[in-house]
Amino acid sequence: MTDTRTDPIVVAGAGHVGLIAAIAIGQAFDNVISLGTIQGGNDKRTTALMMPAITFLQKIGLWEAIEPHAAPITTMRILDGTNRLIRSPAVTFEASEINESAFGYNIPNVTLTSVLSDALKQSSIRHVAASASHYHATDGAIAVEASDGSFYTANIVVAADGRSSLAREAAGISARTWSYNQTAIVLSFSHSREHHDISTEFHTEQGPFTQVPLAGKRSSLVWVTAPAHAVELLELDRNQLATRVEERMQSMLGAVTIDVDPQSWPLSGLVPTSFSRNRVFLAGESAHVFPPIGAQGLNLGVRDVETLLETLPNDGTDLGAASVISTYNRKRRPDIIARTGAVDALNRSLLSDLLPVQMVRSGSLELLRTFSPLRSFVMREGLRPGSGFRLPLKRAVH
Ligand SMILES: Cc1cc2nc3c(=O)[nH]c(=O)nc-3n(C[C@H](O)[C@H](O)[C@H](O)COP(=O)(O)OP(=O)(O)OC[C@H]3O[C@@H](n4cnc5c(N)ncnc54)[C@H](O)[C@@H]3O)c2cc1C
């Protein structure tokens, strides 16, 4: 075991989580290597980041460059777009109800990638544009071979290498995976009416159809549907697709013009048996994959990075010590398991035609609509785990 760390911290993967991890860890620790190819030029998605993630980006100095391209989300609405016997009431969540100016901001993925890669270039972090090809645990370290022939003896590895993580496998962490019979179609569109910073999620029999505001009279869309329907939508021309989007939204935003062509993402889920083992710490999709419902994925990835920073001792001692590994596992498990389970249950409840399931869903939404303390609790918990309890506890104490 090393008493004074000289070996580098290797962050494997240069997606959004890997880049955020490398930049944030590089501000707190010397000798950080970012290993991975920066892609994303053709990613048409946008990402809704909630206020806690925005606060973290502010803290590490990235928000100023992102903000001009970001659109606030001040209201979130859930509408039942099904033709079922039991239909759920509309529920509206206002950020002002929990004394927030916004729930978060919607940001084009290409903007995130370019701001993060610029920040990496301007930092002292060494970036190696190659993939990790082999890991080998040695005494008190982990050897990393890269596809360009370079070789590193790392103190720890941050596995931000996505859902098929090689680092996770090399650490001996297995993962349970499953797929959904659903595909997400993403696109962006302009509309003739103002969105007033409102995001609307229509619950349909095939999954949620979620409009999220962008700057000006523009919005992004995540349309989760059956794979065959997704194929049909992708074959439409822009005008035909615009008509489908407008119909689905009941012309709520007026006339629709598609201005970013659709892309499709098959949906799947993944949960590993552990979040850290043998000097490897999982962050982002190596640690959790679930459908894009309620904008949770990257938000959870940012919390992985925040927790890792809080957990790693900054006194020169071994970052891969058993106590550090177990603390990270203990801190990440409840949040990740709860989010994965909640998103999965909500998604499956939409797909189920069973009357009792529909009754429970409808009853829960009615309770949310009419009982404002519960609504506040859900809004706070949606932003950050544990924060829903804070306000009622404060009230009870005073
Ligand atoms: C349609 C859709 C909409 C979404 N919307 C939202 C949203 O609004 N809000 C939200 O919070 N989340 C959202 N998400 C989730 C979010 O996109 C993911 O959580 C996030 O992209 C995960 O980032 P990552 O860096 O962990 O993984 P990835 O983006 O997969 O990055 C992993 C990187 O590692 C690289 N890599 C793989 N193997 C190696 C190796 N051996 N060595 C080096 N590098 C390697 C890969 O090439 C890749 O670049 C959405 C997801 C989808 C599908």
The ligand as a Tripos MOL2 file, in Angstrom:
@<TRIPOS>MOLECULE
LIG
   53    58     1     0     0
SMALL
NO_CHARGES

@<TRIPOS>ATOM
      1 C1        -32.5670    9.8520  -25.2530 C.3       1 LIG1
      2 C2        -31.8450   10.1870  -23.9750 C.ar      1 LIG1
      3 C3        -32.1050   11.3680  -23.3100 C.ar      1 LIG1
      4 C4        -31.4640   11.6550  -22.1090 C.ar      1 LIG1
      5 N1        -31.7740   12.8110  -21.4410 N.ar      1 LIG1
      6 C5        -31.2200   13.0670  -20.2490 C.ar      1 LIG1
      7 C6        -31.5550   14.2320  -19.5260 C.ar      1 LIG1
      8 O1        -32.3470   15.0680  -19.9780 O.2       1 LIG1
      9 N2        -30.9710   14.4350  -18.2920 N.ar      1 LIG1
     10 C7        -30.0870   13.5410  -17.7720 C.ar      1 LIG1
     11 O2        -29.5870   13.7640  -16.6610 O.2       1 LIG1
     12 N3        -29.7150   12.4280  -18.4460 N.ar      1 LIG1
     13 C8        -30.2610   12.1750  -19.6700 C.ar      1 LIG1
     14 N4        -29.9000   11.0440  -20.3500 N.ar      1 LIG1
     15 C9        -28.8680   10.1650  -19.7890 C.3       1 LIG1
     16 C10       -27.4730   10.6760  -20.1490 C.3       1 LIG1
     17 O3        -27.4030   10.8790  -21.5450 O.3       1 LIG1
     18 C11       -26.4160    9.6650  -19.7120 C.3       1 LIG1
     19 O4        -26.5480    9.4530  -18.3330 O.3       1 LIG1
     20 C12       -25.0070   10.1770  -19.9740 C.3       1 LIG1
     21 O5        -24.8240   10.4420  -21.3440 O.3       1 LIG1
     22 C13       -23.9870    9.1560  -19.5290 C.3       1 LIG1
     23 O6        -22.6950    9.6580  -19.7830 O.3       1 LIG1
     24 P1        -21.4070    8.7480  -19.5580 P.3       1 LIG1
     25 O7        -20.2440    9.6550  -19.7430 O.co2     1 LIG1
     26 O8        -21.5390    7.9750  -18.2990 O.co2     1 LIG1
     27 O9        -21.4860    7.6490  -20.7040 O.3       1 LIG1
     28 P2        -21.1380    7.7430  -22.2530 P.3       1 LIG1
     29 O10       -21.6930    8.9870  -22.8320 O.co2     1 LIG1
     30 O11       -21.5390    6.4470  -22.8530 O.co2     1 LIG1
     31 O12       -19.5560    7.8980  -22.2800 O.3       1 LIG1
     32 C14       -18.7050    6.8100  -22.0810 C.3       1 LIG1
     33 C15       -17.4520    7.0790  -22.9010 C.3       1 LIG1
     34 O13       -16.4780    6.0950  -22.6000 O.3       1 LIG1
     35 C16       -15.8530    5.6920  -23.8090 C.3       1 LIG1
     36 N5        -15.2330    4.3740  -23.6100 N.ar      1 LIG1
     37 C17       -15.8000    3.1530  -23.6730 C.ar      1 LIG1
     38 N6        -14.8810    2.2030  -23.4280 N.ar      1 LIG1
     39 C18       -13.7110    2.8420  -23.2020 C.ar      1 LIG1
     40 C19       -12.3940    2.4050  -22.8930 C.ar      1 LIG1
     41 N7        -12.0960    1.1100  -22.7950 N.pl3     1 LIG1
     42 N8        -11.4330    3.3440  -22.7190 N.ar      1 LIG1
     43 C20       -11.6900    4.6660  -22.8200 C.ar      1 LIG1
     44 N9        -12.9440    5.1310  -23.1300 N.ar      1 LIG1
     45 C21       -13.9220    4.2230  -23.3030 C.ar      1 LIG1
     46 C22       -16.9900    5.7140  -24.8360 C.3       1 LIG1
     47 O14       -16.4700    5.7960  -26.1630 O.3       1 LIG1
     48 C23       -17.6940    6.9900  -24.4150 C.3       1 LIG1
     49 O15       -17.1320    8.1180  -25.0190 O.3       1 LIG1
     50 C24       -30.5330   10.7320  -21.5620 C.ar      1 LIG1
     51 C25       -30.2530    9.5380  -22.2360 C.ar      1 LIG1
     52 C26       -30.9040    9.2580  -23.4350 C.ar      1 LIG1
     53 C27       -30.6110    7.9440  -24.1260 C.3       1 LIG1
@<TRIPOS>BOND
     1     1     2 1
     2     2     3 ar
     3     2    52 ar
     4     3     4 ar
     5     4     5 ar
     6     4    50 ar
     7     5     6 ar
     8     6     7 ar
     9     6    13 1
    10     7     8 2
    11     7     9 ar
    12     9    10 ar
    13    10    11 2
    14    10    12 ar
    15    12    13 ar
    16    13    14 ar
    17    14    15 1
    18    14    50 ar
    19    15    16 1
    20    16    17 1
    21    16    18 1
    22    18    19 1
    23    18    20 1
    24    20    21 1
    25    20    22 1
    26    22    23 1
    27    23    24 1
    28    24    25 2
    29    24    26 1
    30    24    27 1
    31    27    28 1
    32    28    29 2
    33    28    30 1
    34    28    31 1
    35    31    32 1
    36    32    33 1
    37    33    34 1
    38    33    48 1
    39    34    35 1
    40    35    36 1
    41    35    46 1
    42    36    37 ar
    43    36    45 ar
    44    37    38 ar
    45    38    39 ar
    46    39    40 ar
    47    39    45 ar
    48    40    41 1
    49    40    42 ar
    50    42    43 ar
    51    43    44 ar
    52    44    45 ar
    53    46    47 1
    54    46    48 1
    55    48    49 1
    56    50    51 ar
    57    51    52 ar
    58    52    53 1
@<TRIPOS>SUBSTRUCTURE
     1 LIG1         1 GROUP 0 **** ****
